[in-house]
Amino acid sequence: MNETATIERARNQAVVTPLLRESAPAGADVEIDLWSAGPPGMIPPDSAAIRLGQDAFERALGVRPLLLRSGGSAVYTARHL
């Protein structure tokens, strides 16, 4: 992991950890273990892979799916696309 990614991971942990602890019910024990981290991955909406997926859904369901940007990305996505 490069230095920039390490800094970003630490920054994210510093924000997320207190939020999770504060959101827990009174008396709850909160244990947070970071198993992996990586930079976000983003696939261009006009890429061939996305078009093929939309085509397949359209053939199967009769309507073309809308593209909405949401969710998170797996470390694999960011490293291998």
Secondary structure, 3 states (H helix, E strand, C coil): CCHHHHHHHHHHHHHHHHHHHHHCCCCCCCCCCCCCCCCCCCCCCCCHHHHHHHHHHHHHHCCCCCCCCCCCCCHHHHHHC
